[in-house]
Amino acid sequence: MTVSYTTNALSGRARCLNPDNINPHVKEAKYAVRGELAVKAEEYRVKLAQGDKSLPFDSVIFANIGNPQQLDQKPITFFRQVLSLLENPALLDNPEVLRTSFGYQQDVVDRAKTLLADVQSVGAYSHSQGAPIIRRSVANFIEQRDGFPANPQDLFLTAGASSGVSNILNVICSSPETGVLVPIPQYPLYTATLALLNARCVPYHLEEDKAWGTDVNAIRASLEKAKAAGTDVRSIVVINPGNPTGASLSPDDIKSVLDLAAEEKLVVMADEVYQTNVFEGEFTSFKKRLRQLQQEQPGKYDNVELVSLHSVSKGMVGECGQRGGYFELVGFDPLVTAQIYKLVSIGLCPPVIGQCLLELMVNPPKAGEPSHELYQKEYNAIRDGLHKRALALYEAFQRMEGVECQKPQGAMYLFPSITLPQKAVDAAAAENRAADEFYCLRLLDATGVCVVPGSGFGQKENTLHFRTTFLAPGTDWVERIVKFHSEFMAKYK
Ligand SMILES: Cc1ncc(COP(=O)(O)O)c(C=O)c1O
């Protein structure tokens, strides 16, 4: 796969850097979500914006990435009202105008003042772990969610979950033999970061025919194989609810992972950024399950090290451009925590406005407060809209020949499998492409809908998939996919 950038090749040694002498691990890292297809989709978008009428579609649908507000999801009013006051505190001098002209409620003003009293200015660096008052709010949120205490000192606020993952993997990966168990299919942040760190990805396959469940026997088999190959396996990543699968782990599945972690001394990285995007069943956090098990069987789970991550990017908040999130450490050696603290402090602090947004996410207006009704209305509308669109897309996939899809369970994606005619597979091979990549490129060229081939997330050998978000409004784009698919299948029959 090649990504085209404007190049200005100079001969000889006019420059210090060339592709052959830069860090090779940067070149090895792959991140399909923003790869060739996304670059091409952007080119199409620009062409359409310039009035080009030669394309067979009139809009580009970025279904390749979970970026809700790019696809017209409106921000929640309470969040943005408070943020506006944080950015421009001078507005607080005109409370009457805020109220009468802009409809700001008193709780908006109060919250902005509380946050400003703590951070002083969103233009100032905060504590490297994040502003204390915000960590206290996050700890309260975790306590209410799980029914177990949380300590603000164990919380690190981040610039989105991605920077948390990067920091933790930087600490875990100490040599080229270090291995991390990663679910396949997975969100490619994990494989990409491991490639950057020159560490080993130890894949374990999720079970597609069991609604993308986690099979601990498959994990054990991968672990043993990796150990036999000299890999020092130190950690297991679990994405719950899953990306790209949407599957949520049951409390029993979580216990199986924690049992394995306890036996094998593995750091559990629980990526829980989709914890509120759950349509089927209920979300159980790894932290809650760990605390329950520690009570039920004292001793056995005492040394389990758990990092759980959350973010403002997903859920009904969808503020991924603001870059806010946190991770919580449980069971870590204090001397390791001190090194993690030093590492994050090298980056000074996470964006303060993102920290404030995180505070609003974990501490939204409560029943009886002036902004509550509107907040709840907006929140529910986003949640119901996502579910409705997920089901509409799922129903469309059921109409498509050779396409099989698990019922939507959560997150923001569907990950159907596709069985393509041999002629299509041959045509892909002739272009030196994986068959799912070929299919997704043709889909983009014909419809303007940008999805990501399954190969970008990993998939079992001899299977093909693609991942699409269900964020885009309307159903026109879904029908574009259905039409394209039947024409594609007819062409390569
Ligand atoms: C499973 C998973 N983890 C982490 C992230 C990154 O989130 P953030 O925007 O908080 O960095 C994503 C983004 O899509 C994701 O799907």
Ligand as a Chemical Component Dictionary entry (heavy atoms), coordinates in Angstrom:
data_LIG
# 
_chem_comp.id                   LIG 
_chem_comp.type                 NON-POLYMER 
_chem_comp.pdbx_formal_charge   0 
_chem_comp.three_letter_code    LIG 
# 
loop_
_chem_comp_atom.comp_id 
_chem_comp_atom.atom_id 
_chem_comp_atom.alt_atom_id 
_chem_comp_atom.type_symbol 
_chem_comp_atom.charge 
_chem_comp_atom.model_Cartn_x 
_chem_comp_atom.model_Cartn_y 
_chem_comp_atom.model_Cartn_z 
_chem_comp_atom.pdbx_ordinal 
LIG C1 C1 C 0 -10.847 0.600 20.382 1  
LIG C2 C2 C 0 -10.334 1.990 20.260 2  
LIG N1 N1 N 0 -9.443  2.429 21.143 3  
LIG C3 C3 C 0 -8.940  3.669 21.087 4  
LIG C4 C4 C 0 -9.338  4.531 20.091 5  
LIG C5 C5 C 0 -8.732  5.896 20.045 6  
LIG O1 O1 O 0 -9.541  6.778 20.707 7  
LIG P1 P1 P 0 -9.103  8.257 21.080 8  
LIG O2 O2 O 0 -9.765  9.162 20.098 9  
LIG O3 O3 O 0 -9.633  8.427 22.454 10 
LIG O4 O4 O 0 -7.631  8.335 21.023 11 
LIG C6 C6 C 0 -10.255 4.137 19.137 12 
LIG C7 C7 C 0 -10.649 5.034 18.043 13 
LIG O5 O5 O 0 -11.366 4.702 17.142 14 
LIG C8 C8 C 0 -10.776 2.831 19.234 15 
LIG O6 O6 O 0 -11.661 2.386 18.349 16 
# 
loop_
_chem_comp_bond.comp_id 
_chem_comp_bond.atom_id_1 
_chem_comp_bond.atom_id_2 
_chem_comp_bond.value_order 
_chem_comp_bond.pdbx_ordinal 
LIG C1 C2 SING 1  
LIG C2 N1 SING 2  
LIG C2 C8 DOUB 3  
LIG N1 C3 DOUB 4  
LIG C3 C4 SING 5  
LIG C4 C5 SING 6  
LIG C4 C6 DOUB 7  
LIG C5 O1 SING 8  
LIG O1 P1 SING 9  
LIG P1 O2 DOUB 10 
LIG P1 O3 SING 11 
LIG P1 O4 SING 12 
LIG C6 C7 SING 13 
LIG C6 C8 SING 14 
LIG C7 O5 DOUB 15 
LIG C8 O6 SING 16 
# 
